[in-house]
């Protein structure tokens, strides 16, 4: 994935390949992180994209609702649309949102709540 566009909340950001190193999730202030250990968005499994809840990044994510869509552009120039299935607040210790899926699934998440005490999670499937 090269770029994510969520028109309804005015997000148009690069997707930055990221990893988990010694239990620490790499983050960026330049776009949305894509966990390279997860599948490419649109392929089978749970693709994980995440970012800071800053206004210029994923700060508007909590406004999303099921039925809305977003697009992911790939390095070959192709674009795939995804339809939001669920949104939820979870505790940081709730890793169930990262579980693999038997079908194509994209999970977007960011910190939320006082002192980042929660995570806001969006799941979506290819449209």
C-alpha positions as CSV (number, residue, x, y, z in Angstrom):
1,X,0.0,0.0,0.0
2,X,1.2,3.5,-0.9
3,X,-1.6,5.8,0.2
4,X,-4.9,5.9,2.1
5,X,-7.7,8.3,1.4
6,X,-10.7,8.7,3.7
7,X,-12.7,11.5,2.0
8,X,-15.4,11.8,4.6
9,X,-12.8,12.9,7.2
10,X,-10.4,14.6,4.8
11,X,-7.5,12.1,5.1
12,X,-5.1,11.7,2.2
13,X,-1.9,10.2,3.6
14,X,1.1,8.2,2.6
15,X,1.3,4.6,4.0
16,X,4.7,3.9,5.6
17,X,5.9,0.3,6.0
18,X,6.5,-0.4,9.7
19,X,7.5,-3.3,11.9
20,X,7.4,-4.4,15.5
21,X,10.9,-4.5,16.8
22,X,11.5,-6.0,20.3
23,X,7.9,-5.5,21.2
24,X,7.9,-1.8,20.1
25,X,5.6,-0.8,17.2
26,X,7.3,1.6,14.8
27,X,5.4,4.8,14.3
28,X,5.7,7.8,12.0
29,X,4.6,11.4,12.0
30,X,4.6,11.4,8.2
31,X,1.6,9.2,7.5
32,X,-0.2,6.0,8.4
33,X,1.9,3.0,9.5
34,X,1.4,-0.4,7.7
35,X,2.5,-3.4,9.8
36,X,4.5,-5.3,7.2
37,X,4.1,-8.5,9.1
38,X,0.4,-8.4,8.2
39,X,-1.1,-9.1,4.7
40,X,-1.3,-6.5,2.0
41,X,-4.7,-4.8,2.3
42,X,-7.3,-6.6,0.1
43,X,-5.6,-10.0,0.3
44,X,-6.7,-12.7,2.7
45,X,-6.0,-12.0,6.3
46,X,-6.1,-9.0,8.6
47,X,-4.1,-6.0,7.3
48,X,-3.1,-3.7,10.1
49,X,-2.8,0.1,9.6
50,X,-2.3,2.5,12.5
51,X,-1.3,6.0,13.3
52,X,-1.2,8.8,15.9
53,X,-4.5,10.5,16.7
54,X,-3.1,13.9,15.7
55,X,-5.2,16.2,13.6
56,X,-2.9,15.8,10.6
57,X,-2.9,12.0,10.9
58,X,-5.7,9.8,12.2
59,X,-7.3,12.3,14.7
60,X,-10.6,12.2,12.8
61,X,-10.8,8.4,12.8
62,X,-13.4,8.4,15.7
63,X,-15.9,10.1,13.4
64,X,-16.1,7.1,11.0
65,X,-19.2,4.9,10.9
66,X,-20.1,1.5,9.4
67,X,-21.1,1.8,5.8
68,X,-18.6,4.6,5.0
69,X,-15.7,3.9,2.6
70,X,-12.0,4.6,2.2
71,X,-9.5,3.9,-0.6
72,X,-6.1,2.4,-0.6
73,X,-3.7,3.1,-3.5
74,X,-1.0,0.6,-4.3
75,X,2.5,1.1,-5.7
76,X,1.3,-0.1,-9.1
77,X,-1.2,2.8,-9.2
78,X,-4.3,0.6,-8.6
79,X,-6.9,1.7,-6.0
80,X,-9.1,-0.5,-3.9
81,X,-12.2,0.7,-2.0
82,X,-13.0,-0.7,1.5
83,X,-16.4,-0.5,3.3
84,X,-16.3,0.0,7.1
85,X,-17.9,-2.9,9.0
86,X,-17.4,-2.0,12.6
87,X,-16.0,0.7,14.9
88,X,-15.2,0.3,18.6
89,X,-13.2,1.6,21.5
90,X,-11.1,-1.0,23.1
91,X,-8.4,-1.2,25.8
92,X,-4.8,-1.2,24.7
93,X,-4.5,-4.7,26.1
94,X,-7.3,-6.0,23.8
95,X,-5.2,-7.5,21.0
96,X,-8.2,-9.5,19.6
97,X,-8.6,-6.7,17.0
98,X,-5.2,-7.9,15.6
99,X,-6.2,-11.5,15.1
100,X,-5.9,-13.0,11.6
101,X,-9.0,-13.3,9.4
102,X,-10.1,-16.0,7.0
103,X,-11.3,-13.2,4.6
104,X,-9.7,-10.0,3.5
105,X,-10.0,-7.4,6.4
106,X,-8.3,-4.1,7.0
107,X,-8.0,-2.9,10.6
108,X,-7.3,0.8,11.2
109,X,-6.6,2.0,14.7
110,X,-5.4,5.0,16.7
111,X,-5.1,6.0,20.3
112,X,-8.2,7.6,22.0
113,X,-9.5,8.6,25.4
114,X,-7.9,10.6,28.2
115,X,-4.1,10.1,28.1
116,X,-4.5,7.6,25.2
117,X,-6.2,5.2,27.6
118,X,-8.1,3.5,24.8
119,X,-7.8,2.5,21.2
120,X,-10.3,3.3,18.5
121,X,-10.6,0.5,16.0
122,X,-12.1,0.5,12.5
123,X,-12.6,-2.8,10.5
124,X,-13.3,-2.8,6.8
125,X,-13.7,-5.3,4.0
126,X,-13.2,-4.8,0.2
127,X,-16.2,-3.0,-1.3
